[in-house]
Each structure stands twice: as structure tokens, then as C-alpha cells.
Amino acid sequence: MPIHQLQSQLDELRNQLAQDTPLTEEEREALHEIAQRIEIRLANEGSGDTEPGDSLVDGVNLAVERFEVSHPTTAITLRNIIQSLANMGI
């Protein structure tokens, strides 16, 4: 179930990126990178070939701080992703 929730939240993040949200190119690239890292983590879940969870969670936490004021909806989605990662033990 946590993997399904994480995938759903990742889809929500991708939907937000696909919309004409007023993001700078740098912000958009940072969110794409986070989404890609999460997808890689999901694809490798169970294979033992994953990056350290702390690194992934730290990156998402930094993004929450970065987008909290300027893009609160994106920050909420990122917080949900952090919770799903925590529920997965990452």
C-alpha cells in the first residue's frame, strides 16, 4: 500500500509540473529531478540497488522548504511524498 500511495503522489507531482504552473526553469528542473529519483527508487525497490534513503528524503525536505511560500500546493504534495517514504521505511 505505501508504494501505491507514493506512486499516486508522484503522479500528482508530475500533473502539477505538466500544468502551466508559474515555475522558473530551475525550479521545474529540480522537481523533475526529485520525481526521477523517486521513480528510480520505486523501480529498484526490493532489488537492493537503491540510493541511501536519507539522501532522497533530504532532497525532498529541501524542496519543501524551497517551495513552501511560493508554491504551497507543490509543497503539500512533497510533504505527502515524504510521509509515504517514511511509511515505507525510507
N, C-alpha and C positions, 0 to 999 in steps of 0.2 A: 504493500500500500504506500509506504513513503516514496518509493521510486515513482509510482504513478502520480503522486502529488507533486513531486519535483518536476516531472515531465510536464505536467499541466501548468505549473508556474513558469517554467522555461518557455512554454508556448505563449503564455501571456506576455512575457518579456519580449519575445520576438514579434508579437502582434503590436505592442507599443512601439517597437522600433520601426515596424512597417508603416505605421500611421505617420502623418505629417507632423510629428511632434517637434517642437522647436528645440532641437539639439544642435550643438556645434558638431562639426565633423569629428573632432577629438572625443567628445562625449559619446557620440554614436559608435565610434570605433572601440572605445573602452567597454561599452555594453555588449557589443558583438563579441569581443574577446572573452568576456565573462561567460556569455552564453555558450561559446565554443568550448571553453574549459569544462563547463558543466556537462555538455553533451559528451565530451571525451570521457569524463568521469563515469557517466551513465553507461556508455558503451563498454567500458573496461571493468565495470562493477563485477566483482566475483573472479576476475582474471588475475588479480594481484598486481596488475600493471597500471597503477594509478599514481598520480602525484600526491604528495602529502596533503591530507585534508586541511591542516592548518593553513597552508598556503592558499588554497581555494577559498576557504571561509574568510581569511584575512582580506583577500581581494574583493570579495563581495561586501564585507563590512566597510572597506574604504569607499566603495561605490555608493553605499547607503549614505555615508557622511557627505559625499560629494553632491549627491542629487537630492538630499533631504529638503532643502529650502527651494531650489529652483524647479524640481520635478518630483513633487510629493507622491504622485501615483507610481512612478517608477521606483521610488524609494520603498514604498509599501510592498511592491512586487519583490524587490530584492530582499526585504526583511522576511517575507514568506519563504523565499528560497533558502535563506539562512536557517530558518526553523526546520524546513524539510531536510536539509543537510544534517542538522543536529539530530533529528529523529532517525536518520539513517546511521548515526554514529560517526559522522564525518566531521 
